Amino acid sequence: MNTPKITKLRHSAPFGAVRSRLEGRVFHVSRLSNLDPILTSGEIRPNQDATFATTFGSSSNSFFRNRGCVSLFDYRSVTPDELEDSVFKCSPMQPATPQSGIAIFMLAVSTCPPLLSWKLWKEQGAMAEMVVPYVEAGHQGPISLSLVDEIICIEVVEDPNSFAYRLARAVQNAARMAKGT
């Protein structure tokens, strides 16, 4: 089996760094800690039994996970407004933190397998389960890495000059002062 091209990025604003590469594509996002087991097995497997560390917090109640599917982001036919709405609800970069990077598995355009649409969630009336409208899709069963043409590994680098960094440090310092440490 050929290993897909692996691109490594270190960035303080990862979505901005890869957004244009995600447009019009189908991809799977996993924690960077899951990369080696995926490469070893040669496939992205459904995480129905929680073998792998969850990538998104609500995955235990995920519509596609509960049906034995690999969840994917499908940006092929989404409108700009739908994309903005979905990114606000669940950004593919959400699990990327300075403590835990992510791996984005880009499915090859030419070999993208048939996918289950998020609309199935509405059709089945599964409103108690989580789905990302407009962009989430499911693949029944594992996805062979032969269908992946690139893996983008992202590690978040904190920018000490950014507002977010300074705010987080101020909150940490206030918490320490409140505890008297």
SVG drawing of the C-alpha trace seen along z (x, -y; Angstrom):
<svg xmlns="http://www.w3.org/2000/svg" viewBox="-38 -41 44 44">
<polyline fill="none" stroke="black" stroke-width="0.4" points="0.0,0.0 1.3,-3.5 1.3,-5.9 -0.4,-9.2 1.6,-12.3 2.0,-13.8 2.2,-17.6 3.1,-19.0 2.1,-22.5 2.7,-24.5 0.5,-27.5 -1.2,-29.9 -4.3,-30.2 -4.7,-26.7 -8.1,-27.2 -6.8,-30.2 -3.7,-28.2 -5.7,-25.4 -9.1,-26.7 -8.5,-27.1 -7.1,-23.5 -10.3,-22.2 -12.7,-23.9 -14.4,-21.5 -13.0,-18.5 -14.0,-15.6 -11.9,-14.9 -11.8,-13.2 -10.3,-14.9 -8.7,-12.9 -6.4,-13.7 -2.8,-13.5 -2.4,-10.8 -4.6,-8.6 -2.4,-9.0 0.1,-6.1 -2.6,-3.5 -4.5,-4.6 -1.3,-4.4 -0.5,-0.9 -4.0,0.4 -4.1,-1.1 -7.6,-2.4 -9.7,-5.0 -12.1,-2.9 -15.5,-3.8 -15.0,-4.6 -18.3,-3.0 -16.6,-1.1 -14.5,-4.2 -11.2,-2.4 -9.6,-5.7 -9.5,-9.0 -12.5,-11.0 -11.7,-14.0 -15.0,-16.0 -16.6,-16.2 -20.1,-15.1 -18.9,-12.1 -20.5,-9.6 -23.9,-10.8 -22.9,-11.2 -25.5,-10.3 -22.9,-8.6 -20.8,-7.0 -23.9,-5.4 -24.5,-3.8 -21.0,-2.4 -19.8,-5.1 -16.7,-7.2 -17.7,-10.9 -16.4,-13.2 -16.6,-16.8 -18.0,-17.2 -17.2,-20.6 -17.9,-19.7 -21.3,-21.4 -21.8,-23.6 -22.7,-27.3 -20.6,-30.0 -23.4,-30.7 -23.8,-27.0 -20.1,-26.7 -19.9,-29.7 -22.9,-28.2 -21.3,-24.8 -17.8,-26.2 -19.5,-28.2 -21.2,-25.0 -18.3,-22.6 -15.0,-23.8 -12.7,-21.1 -10.0,-22.8 -12.0,-22.7 -9.9,-19.9 -6.6,-21.5 -5.0,-22.9 -1.4,-23.5 -1.7,-20.3 -3.3,-18.1 -2.7,-18.5 -4.9,-17.0 -4.5,-15.0 -6.7,-15.8 -7.2,-12.9 -7.9,-14.4 -9.9,-11.9 -8.7,-11.8 -11.2,-13.7 -11.0,-11.0 -11.7,-8.0 -14.1,-9.5 -16.5,-6.7 -20.3,-7.1 -21.3,-8.9 -24.4,-9.1 -25.7,-12.7 -26.4,-14.5 -30.0,-14.8 -30.5,-11.1 -30.5,-12.5 -33.6,-14.6 -35.2,-11.7 -34.8,-9.4 -36.0,-12.0 -32.8,-11.5 -32.9,-15.0 -31.5,-13.8 -28.2,-12.7 -25.5,-15.1 -24.8,-16.0 -23.3,-19.0 -25.8,-20.3 -24.8,-20.9 -21.2,-19.4 -21.2,-16.2 -21.3,-13.0 -20.8,-9.4 -19.0,-6.5 -20.3,-3.1 -17.4,-1.0 -13.7,-1.7 -12.0,-3.9 -8.9,-2.5 -5.9,-4.9 -5.6,-4.1 -8.5,-6.6 -6.5,-9.3 -4.2,-11.4 -2.8,-13.6 -2.7,-13.8 -2.3,-17.3 -0.9,-17.2 -1.4,-20.4 0.2,-21.5 -1.1,-24.7 1.6,-27.2 0.6,-29.8 1.4,-33.3 2.3,-35.2 1.4,-38.5 -2.2,-37.4 -5.2,-38.5 -6.3,-34.9 -3.0,-34.0 -2.9,-37.0 -6.5,-36.5 -5.9,-32.8 -2.8,-33.8 -4.7,-36.5 -7.4,-34.0 -4.8,-31.5 -3.1,-34.2 -6.4,-35.3 -7.3,-31.7 -3.9,-31.3 -4.3,-34.5 -7.8,-33.4 -6.3,-30.2 -3.5,-32.1 -0.7,-30.3"/>
</svg>
